[in-house]
Amino acid sequence: MMDTTLIHYDPLGVVLIMGAWNYPIQLSLGPLGGAISAGNCVIIKPSELAPATSSIIATLIPRYLDKECFQVVEGGILETTELLEERFDHIFFTGSGAVGKIVREAANKHLTPVTLELGGKSPVYIDSSADLDITTRRLLWAKCINLGQTCIAPDYVLCSKEVEVKLVEKMRSLIGEWYGNDPQKSPNLCRIINNRNWERLHNLLKSTKGKVELGGETDSNELYIAPTVITGVGFDEPVMMEEIFGPILPIVSVESVDEAVEFINKRDKPLTLYVFSSNKATQNAFKTKTSSGSMVVNDAIVHLSVETLPFGGVGASGMGGYHGKYTFTTFSHQKSVLVRDFSALGEYLGETRYPPYQDWKVKRMGLLLKNRKIPKCLSLLPYLACFLLGVASVVFVNLLANKFHWLE
């Protein structure tokens, strides 16, 4: 009670932020804001797969920020490899799990802490209690923004056959409503980032053993792949073995919540998990029996906009978190501080730590170190004190008013 304890936030030092190509501004400058607020110097490495954005970041950052504290390094694998050979005080990486392992290995050489924002196959569970009209709109929107090239995009759906049939028909109708009879001509659908990713997605479509219920059209000249829904997929085929990161949505049939939970738990921990259900027991089952970086009930992706929630993965989907104040703490060291004075009373109570050790000292030390629970009723004392102070103030003012006849 005689000591002052506090947490002092120290900047980590020089940090490296490695952005991603799918949201190249947000995923580079978002972490940068937190790193600056925490007092760090920063090297920014934008993704070379979004060259126009990388170029504008490299142009504007030196124009508005101190060049001695903030630098932008452009380039590809060679430049990134050279960067990772340097010693940083923290590395913040957003990207694939394969590159994340390389970043982690490089950081380990210097015992550098890392934040890895990776990805994975984020599952969706839908049961018969869900409002399917609302569910379809929210699910399809989340899958189609940026044409599925979002780390927390719904990757596959788990539902019963009965729900599957209804869901497919509602999706068919909604795609026509949103994107027209020829979605390729819609201004509301973007394109795949490059040929390599288009080929990967095209191969996933060609290799599937399932039934393409809707979509499936592709155009390599435009790097276009239509919003596609597949049913009857095999558990071991490529579309179910890797993160899709595109507008392809497989549907897997399950007959119960327990079967869906078991299906999810047999795979790597996802970055997020979506549950569409009005059943509280079902919602709670996924919350308590599965592990994921985050979880959203009856919507998708929107949790990214809530700054009071930390965002990050677990296991293969990443480590560490950020957004809002959590970005600040990610780039800070929380230093514990205890301040004690030289009072005689404090020294008297603490003299039991000095030799020679005797029984009375041990007993007093035990008494001083005992963890005492404060009765809950005592938490009301500040409120009671404020109330009594208010009453006393009123009485005092009335006494003064009567004495000096203020009210006459």
N, C-alpha and C positions, 0 to 999 in steps of 0.2 A: 504493500500500500504506500510505502514511502519512496518507491522507485517509479521512474517514468519509462515506459516501454513503447516502442514504435517501430514501424517498418519504413525504412528509407529506400526509395527506388533509385538505384544507380543505373545509368546507361551501360549497356554491355560493351560498347566500344565501336568497332568497325564490323558491320554486318553485310552479308551478301543476300540480295533478293533476286531470285530467279523466277521470272514470270512465265506465263503459259500463253499459248497462241489462241485459245478459244475465246477468252475474254481478255485481250492483251492489255487494255488500259486498266481495267478494274483489278486484275490479278498482279499488276506491277505497282500501281500507284496506291492501291488500298493498303497493302503492308507498309509501303513507304511512309504514309502518313503516321502510322503508329510508331515506326522506327524513329522518325523525326521528333515526335512528341516525347519520346523517351530519352532523347538527347544523343542519339547515335550518329555516327558517320555511316554512309551507305554507298555500296556499289550495286547498281541495278544492271541485271542482265536480262533484257527483253528477249522473247522468243524470236529466233530467226525465221520461224515459219509464218510469222506475220510481219514481213519486212517493212511495210508502209508505217505500221504503228511503231515498230522498233526505231525507224528513222526519225519520226516526229518526237518520240520520247528523248532520243539522243540530241535532238536539236533544241528542245524547249527546256529540259532540265538545267543545262548549264546557263541558260539565259536568265532563269529566275532563282536558282539556288546557288549557294556558295560552292564554287568549283573545288575548293580544297576539302570539302566535307562530303560532296555528293558527285559521284561519277557514274557515267553510263558506259558499259562495255557491250558493243555489238559483235555479232559473229556466230559461228556454228559450233560444231563439236570441238574443233581445235582450240578455239578461244575459251570455251567452257572448261575444257580439260586443264588449260593453263591456269584459269581462275581458281579451280578447285585444288590446285597444288599450293595455293597461298593459305596462310593461316588467318582465319576469321574468328570473330567472337560469337557469331551466330550465323547460321545459314537457313534461309527461308526458301523452300522450293515448292512449286506447284507444277504437277505434271504426272507422268505415268509411273507405275510402280517399278518398272525396269530401270528407268533413269533415277528414280528415288533411291534405289539400292546403291547405285554408283555414287550418288551424292553422299549418302550415309557412310559408305566405305571411305571416301576421301576425307570426310569430317572426322572420322574415328582416329585418323593419324595424328590429329592435333587435339583430340578430346573436345572438339567443337560441338556444342549443342545444335540440334537441328529442329526445324518445324517442317514436316513433310505433309503437304496437302495432295494426296494421291487420288484414288478413285475406286473403281471396283463395280460389281454388279449390284446396283441398288434395287431390291425387290419391292413389288407392290402386292399386297394382299387385299382382295375384295370379297366380301361375303354378301349374302342375300339381304341383309338388313340395310345395306348402303343404298342411298338414293342414286340410282344408276344414271339418271340424267345429269345430275351435278357431278358425279364421279367421272363420267366420260369426258365432260368438258374440262375439268381440272387435270385429269390424267393426260388427255391428248394435247392440251396446251403445254404441259410440262415436258412432254416428249418431243414436241415439234419446235419449240423455241430454239433458235440457233441450229435447227435441223438435227436435234438430238446430241449436239456436240457440247454437252454440259456434264461436268463431273458427277452431278447429283441427279441427272436425268433418270426417270424410271427405266430400268433395264429390262425387266421381265415381269409378267403378271402371274400370280398364283390365285386360282379361283376354281369353283366347281364348274362342271359342264353346263349346268343350268345358267349360271351367271355368265359363262363364256359366250354362249349363243346370243344372249341379250346384249352383252357388251360389244361384240363384233358388229351387230346390226346398228347399234347406236353410233359407233365410231364411223361406220360407212356413211351414215347420214350426215354426221357432223363434219367429216372431211369435205363432203360436197358443199355443205353450207358455208364453211370457212374459206375453202380454197378453190371452189368451183369444180366443173366437170373435168378440167384438165389442170391439176394442181401445179404442174410444171410451169404454167403461165402465170401463176399467182405471184403477186409482188410481196406476199406475206410469208413466203418460204425462201430461205437462203440456200446456200450451196455447201458442199463438202470442201474442206480447206485446201486439199491438194490431191494430186493423182494417186499418191501412195495410199492415202486413207480411203479414197474412193474405191480403189482396187480391193482393199481389205474388206470393206463393207459389201462390195459386189460379190466377192468370194464367199462371204458368210451366207448371202442369199442363195448362191448357186449350190452350196453344199448342204443346205437344210433338207432334212427328211420330212419336215412338216408341210402343212398346207398353207399356201399364201392366200389368206382370206380376202385381203384387199391391198392395193398398192403393188409393189414389186417392180414397177417400171424404173429403168435406169437410163442415164445418158452420159457417157464419158466426156463428150465434148463440153457439156455444161457442168460437169461434176455434180450431176443431179441424181438423187435417189428419192423416190416417192415415199411418203409415210406408209409404212408397211406393217401389217399385222399377220403373224404366223401362229397357227394352232398345231397341236400334235407334235411338237418338237421333241427330239430325243434328249435325254439328260446329258449325254456324252458327246453331242455334236458341237462343232465350233461356236455356234451362236450362243450356246449355253456355257461355254468354257472360258470366254474372254469378255471383257467389258466391250459393249457394242459401240458406244460413242457415235451413234447415228440414229436415223429415223426408223429403225427396225424394232418391233415390239413382239417378242415371243410370248405366248400364253401357255402356261403349264397347268394341267388339271390336277387339283387336289380335292379331297373329300372332307377334310376337317382342319380345324385350327392346328391341332397337334401335328398333322402331316405337313402343313405349311411351315411350322416352326422347325420341325426336324429337317426339312429340305433346306431351309436357310442356314441352320446350324452346321450342316455338313460341308458348307462352303466357307470361303474367306469372309471375314467380317466386313460388311458393306459400309460405304461412307454414310449412307442414310437408308432408312426403311420407311415405307409408306403403307399405312393401314386405312382402308376405307370400310368402316363399319360403325353402326350405331350401338353395337353391343359393348357395354363397358367391360365385361369380362374378357371379351376378345381383345379389346384395346390393351387391357392390362396384361394379358398373356404375352403379347408381343413385346411389351415394355419390359417385362420381368424375365422372360425366358429366352430372349435373343440379345445379341450384342451388336451394336452398330454405332457409327460416329454420331448420328442424330436420328430422330424419329419424328414423323409428322402424321397426325391422324386426320383423315378426311380432307387432305389437300396435298400438294406437292410443290417443292422448290421454294415456297414462300418463306420458309424459316430463314433463308439467307438475308431477308430484308429486316430481320429483327436484331437490332444491334446489341440488345441485352443478352442474347444467347451466344455462347462461344460456338464457333464452327470448326470442326476438325474430324479426323478419322480415328480409327482404332485398329490395331493389328495391321493387316495388309493394306488397309485404306488410309493409313497415315498415322502421324503422331503430332501432338501439340494442337493448339487451337488459336483462333483470332476472331476479329470483328469487335467493334466498339472498344470498351475498356480492356478487353482481353488481348487486343493487338498491342496496346501499351505494355501490359504485363509480360507479353511474350518477348518483347525487346528490352525488358528491364530485369535487373537482379534485385530481388526483394531482400534487402539487407536488414537483419534483425539488430535493433539497437536497444540497449538498456542503460539508463543514466541514473547514477546513484550519487548522493551527496556525502559529506563528511560529518554528518550529525552524530552526536554522542550516543543517542538512542539506537541508531542503526548499527553503530559499532558494537554497542553492548549486546544487542540481539545476535549479531553475527560472530561474536568472539568464540562461539562454540566450535567453529571450524579450525581454530588454531590448536596446535599441540601445546601441552600434552593432553591426550584424549582421556577423558574420565567418564564415568557412568552418567553423572549429572549433565554433562555436555551432550552425550548421546541422546538422553531423554529430551533435553530442550530442543535439540536439532530435529528430532522426530516430531515434536509438537509444532515447531515452526514450519516444517515441510509438509505437514499433513494437508491433504487436499480437502477442504471443507466445502460442502455444498451450501450455497446461500439459499435460504427458504424463498420460495416463489413469491410469498407475500411481500418480501422486502423490495421486490422490483416495483411495487406500487408506491414506495416511499417518495420518489421524486414528484409524482403526481400529487400525493398528499401534501407534500411541502409547498408546492405551488398553490394548491387550494387554500391552505392555511395562510400563506403569505397574502393571497388576494383578500381573504376575510379580514386579516389584520390591517391591511391597507385601507379597506373601506371603514373599519372602526376608527382608525387613526384620523382619517380625513374628516369623519363626522365629529370627532372630538374637537379638532381644530376649528371646524365650521361653527360649532356651538360656542367655543371659547371666544372666537373673534367676531362672532355674529355675521358670518359671511352670507347667510341666507336671508338676512333681514333687509 
